[in-house]
Amino acid sequence: MSVHDVAQRGFDAASDAYERARPSYPPDAVAWLVEHLAIDASKLVCDLAAGTGKLTRLLAPTGARLVAVEPVEGMSRHLRASQPDVPVVASTAEALPFDGAALDAVTVAQAFHWFDADRAFAELARVLRPGGRVGLIWNMRDRSVPWMDTLWGVMDRVEKKAPWRDHERWSDSALGERAGFGSLGIAEFRHEQHLAPDDVIERFASVSHVAVLPPAEREAVLDEIRAILGNDPATAGKSELAIPYRVDAYWCERLP
């Protein structure tokens, strides 16, 4: 199965901005995943749709044997540079390059919304051993801060057809009970990403639906972001800004 067109073109074009300006994941959320997926040095773990390796590098200290799957070349280039000891395979969630029951755990960070959920879970059921586990994690947009709500409002217009929109209702239907898997464990975390104003601009440039716009339209969107940052009393003249995120995490176990 091919990669979603917007993801393929957008993340390839914006991979440098993605690596520099996208947030990582907070230690408590990573610890929760590691605990519930039982990740340790004895396990073979796939970081699926690994992107530039933001989660991959946080799993490395567990000592687990890691393999990454990432189909977008621009993203995997950063992953290979940051984690040269982790094998990287260009494939998709719907056609995983592993034998049956080969894996102890699979992690997916900031990516499951791009998958065909039914086909992906069928593949996860195939490649995970009985008792193996899946962990999913997202940095979600926290709109509780007024100036950030204004900025994300710009994205509302740009991303009308983005597959992750309305995440709460989507997660209920896409991640509910799945054949071959146990019940879903859910947790929520919070953190902030501290960026200089220019890096906030790059954070928005890394959004796939922005990256695929024609150059003039893309620059108009980024100019709108610049204007908000320059005029809002909460951000104007500041050398560092804090972007809040809600982190949604899930896990489930492959049944015997």
VOGU-3710 file (C-alpha; in Angstrom, 3 decimals, decimal comma):
1> msvhdvaqrg> 0,000/0,000/0,000  1,332/3,463/-0,877  1,859/6,301/1,589  -0,829/9,008/1,769  0,088/11,595/-0,879  0,144/14,555/1,531  2,334/12,630/3,982  4,709/11,475/1,242  5,192/14,875/-0,375  4,809/17,035/2,713
11> fdaasdayer> 7,090/15,160/5,084  9,710/14,611/2,406  9,779/18,333/1,620  9,619/19,437/5,269  11,819/16,771/6,885  14,500/19,277/7,935  11,914/21,539/9,567  10,259/18,503/11,166  13,492/17,373/12,787  14,414/20,843/14,036
21> arpsyppdav> 11,044/22,148/15,186  8,698/19,274/16,045  8,451/18,372/19,734  9,844/15,229/21,305  7,913/13,252/23,947  7,987/13,806/27,712  9,858/11,316/29,930  6,759/10,246/31,850  4,910/9,351/28,645  7,881/7,390/27,299
31> awlvehlaid> 8,272/5,596/30,633  4,569/4,671/30,505  4,987/3,170/27,040  8,144/1,288/27,992  6,469/-0,150/31,096  3,225/-1,209/29,456  4,926/-2,608/26,358  7,411/-4,458/28,618  10,321/-3,134/26,562  13,743/-4,228/27,788
41> asklvcdlaa> 17,049/-5,535/26,454  15,562/-8,950/25,667  12,930/-7,584/23,254  12,772/-6,975/19,509  10,875/-3,725/18,984  9,730/-2,023/15,788  9,263/1,741/15,761  6,727/1,993/12,960  6,462/5,129/10,807  9,442/6,305/12,813
51> gtgkltrlla> 9,841/9,625/11,009  13,088/11,331/11,920  13,460/9,080/14,962  12,120/11,300/17,716  10,689/8,321/19,613  13,300/5,841/18,353  16,107/7,677/20,127  14,115/7,741/23,374  13,671/3,954/23,213  17,370/3,303/22,629
61> ptgarlvave> 18,347/3,565/26,351  16,123/0,537/27,091  18,698/-1,652/25,345  15,981/-3,268/23,228  16,861/-4,491/19,754  15,272/-1,780/17,642  14,253/-1,758/14,003  12,580/1,232/12,366  10,084/1,292/9,506  9,885/4,617/7,655
71> pvegmsrhlr> 8,786/4,940/4,009  9,564/8,648/3,436  13,170/9,118/2,386  13,562/12,654/3,716  12,494/11,488/7,172  14,560/8,298/7,211  17,667/10,274/6,269  17,485/12,071/9,622  16,691/8,818/11,405  19,741/7,092/9,988
81> asqpdvpvva> 21,944/10,033/10,926  20,744/10,173/14,539  20,496/6,393/15,120  23,096/4,755/12,864  22,896/1,436/14,737  19,133/1,039/14,139  18,196/-0,754/10,892  15,692/1,261/8,832  13,311/-0,388/6,370  11,205/1,504/3,824
91> staealpfdg> 7,750/-0,029/4,180  4,237/0,726/5,432  2,008/-0,360/8,291  -0,259/-2,230/5,898  2,590/-4,400/4,521  5,114/-4,937/7,299  8,429/-6,539/6,303  8,537/-9,106/9,130  7,810/-12,787/9,553  4,788/-13,869/11,554
101> aaldavtvaq> 5,142/-13,566/15,339  8,578/-11,989/14,916  8,177/-8,912/17,131  7,771/-8,367/20,853  6,448/-4,805/20,559  5,544/-2,128/18,029  5,478/1,606/18,723  3,816/4,248/16,563  4,452/7,921/17,320  2,478/10,710/15,660
111> afhwfdadra> 1,526/8,541/12,693  -1,308/6,037/13,147  -3,868/8,469/11,702  -2,150/8,083/8,314  -2,757/4,303/8,312  -5,629/2,205/7,060  -6,560/1,141/10,609  -8,128/-2,206/9,690  -5,265/-3,314/7,474  -2,654/-2,036/9,896
121> faelarvlrp> -4,109/-3,932/12,853  -4,326/-7,078/10,744  -0,613/-6,753/10,038  0,168/-6,004/13,672  -1,715/-9,150/14,669  0,384/-11,113/12,169  3,860/-9,840/13,128  3,462/-9,682/16,909  4,030/-12,800/18,969  1,223/-13,777/21,373
131> ggrvgliwnm> 1,617/-11,446/24,333  3,377/-8,862/22,171  2,169/-5,309/22,533  1,379/-2,194/20,497  1,904/1,348/21,812  0,620/4,514/20,134  1,452/8,082/21,126  0,572/11,568/19,865  1,544/15,121/20,723  -1,878/16,738/20,418
141> rdrsvpwmdt> -2,508/20,463/20,063  -3,361/22,068/23,390  -5,494/25,110/22,554  -5,947/26,335/26,112  -3,473/29,219/25,593  -5,206/32,005/23,590  -2,324/32,878/21,259  -1,768/29,215/20,426  -5,475/28,783/19,794  -5,211/31,624/17,273
151> lwgvmdrvek> -2,255/29,961/15,547  -3,947/26,562/15,396  -6,975/28,363/13,999  -4,882/29,156/10,935  -4,225/25,425/10,603  -7,960/24,731/10,865  -8,335/26,452/7,528  -5,304/24,834/5,898  -5,905/21,285/7,123  -9,627/20,819/6,572
161> kapwrdherw> -9,118/17,309/5,166  -6,250/16,164/7,383  -6,875/12,545/8,493  -6,210/13,221/12,179  -8,844/15,954/12,573  -11,318/15,461/15,406  -8,893/13,092/17,092  -11,070/12,213/20,077  -13,944/10,717/18,070  -11,536/9,237/15,523
171> sdsalgerag> -9,535/7,428/18,205  -12,678/5,832/19,645  -13,652/4,308/16,304  -10,182/3,508/14,951  -8,599/2,185/18,136  -11,515/0,451/19,898  -11,585/-3,310/20,427  -9,653/-5,139/17,713  -9,781/-8,814/16,767  -6,829/-10,617/18,295
181> fgslgiaefr> -6,047/-7,873/20,807  -6,990/-7,210/24,406  -8,555/-4,070/25,807  -7,042/-0,672/25,194  -5,025/1,048/27,921  -5,141/4,850/27,772  -3,143/7,628/29,451  -2,770/11,384/29,064  0,282/13,545/29,746  1,252/17,216/29,334
191> heqhlapddv> 4,416/19,047/28,355  5,699/22,217/26,702  8,056/22,835/23,825  10,209/25,949/24,216  11,109/27,594/20,926  12,431/30,900/19,628  9,849/32,740/17,478  11,647/31,800/14,245  11,500/28,169/15,306  7,761/28,490/15,943
201> ierfasvshv> 7,461/29,534/12,297  9,422/26,431/11,337  7,151/24,315/13,532  4,231/25,399/11,364  6,278/24,982/8,179  6,753/21,322/9,163  3,000/20,632/8,952  2,513/18,388/5,920  -0,539/20,267/4,631  1,488/23,493/4,716
211> avlppaerea> 4,536/21,931/3,081  2,547/20,739/0,047  1,021/24,149/-0,714  2,244/26,065/-3,770  5,141/28,340/-2,678  3,148/31,580/-2,673  0,289/30,064/-0,664  2,707/28,432/1,754  4,498/31,724/2,369  1,178/33,516/2,869
221> vldeirailg> 0,276/31,031/5,620  3,652/31,488/7,314  3,339/35,279/7,012  0,017/34,998/8,832  1,753/33,079/11,632  4,504/35,715/11,769  1,943/38,501/12,007  0,136/36,830/14,915  3,383/36,304/16,810  4,491/39,865/16,124
231> ndpatagkse> 1,238/41,507/17,176  -0,140/39,453/20,055  0,868/41,040/23,401  1,639/37,590/24,807  4,255/36,867/22,140  5,482/40,162/20,647  9,124/40,807/21,444  9,605/37,523/23,315  12,820/35,589/22,710  11,287/32,250/23,740
241> laipyrvday> 7,768/30,900/23,526  6,250/27,833/25,179  3,980/25,665/23,031  1,773/23,403/25,179  0,850/19,880/24,145  -1,451/17,194/25,452  0,078/13,753/24,932  -2,355/10,898/24,227  -0,977/7,376/24,682  -2,519/3,937/24,115
251> wcerlp> -1,459/0,313/24,331  -2,939/-3,134/23,779  -1,730/-6,750/23,837  -1,779/-9,432/21,178  -3,890/-12,263/22,524  -2,781/-15,933/22,284
//
